[in-house]
């Protein structure tokens, strides 16, 4: 039996992209997209997407459910680690003090990093515990809608 790994991975990547876009997140695919978005006033939740089954399968549902809350970020965006490499590298330049981690979440306010939820806080946890971490950050940094 022969399997085209690239074809298989393309299906996985496309599904991961669809999940996060369907949840209301805008894909940032270039460094210019990242810079333009990160320079906007207000709060921005950045989901660093990943095809990692162990953590990505927890992070994407958490990203979808966390925003159904009284306080939430003004902008929901995503970069895709390993896929949109330049955009991801540009975003990670803003995550000072944190090593590259995917999947992960960063919450920015007026272009400044406020907090992160790193992979080690996602992998091995259930989606609702990640939702709770994100919503705690929303309580601290976001306005009620």
Number of C-alpha atoms within 10 A of each C-alpha: 2 4 7 7 8 9 10 10 12 11 11 16 18 11 13 19 21 12 16 22 17 10 16 15 21 17 21 21 17 17 18 13 15 23 16 10 16 24 14 14 14 17 24 26 26 26 27 25 29 25 21 15 11 14 23 21 18 22 33 24 18 22 26 18 18 21 19 11 13 12 19 23 23 15 19 22 21 25 31 24 21 14 14 16 15 18 22 23 19 17 22 17 11 17 19 10 8 12 9 17 17 24 28 25 24 23 25 25 20 13 17 17 18 16 17 21 20 18 18 13 17 25 21 11 14 16 21 15 14 23 22 14 16 24 22 14 20 22 14 10 18 21 14 10 9
